[in-house]
Amino acid sequence: MKYDVVQILGMILMAVFGQGLVRLLIDHDHRGLLGWLPGGLAPALAAYGVLTVAGIALTAWAYPRAKALGRR
């Protein structure tokens, strides 16, 4: 059950911050959820990228463990 929750959280991170990353690449002035970060475009792009990769990594880490327990 815990791997299912981790996998769901990873997918949510990937979807939310991946969408934000694409939106930020198109519209540089609107930084969305991470608009409070100082420093302009580059730190916001880096933060969105790191959080998107973290979501992908969480999902990739949890899936085989859930599958090994017979959950997939």
Secondary structure as GFF3:
##gff-version 3
##sequence-region A 1 72
A	DSSP	alpha_helix	2	26	.	.	.	ID=ss1
A	DSSP	three_ten_helix	32	34	.	.	.	ID=ss2
A	DSSP	alpha_helix	41	68	.	.	.	ID=ss3
###
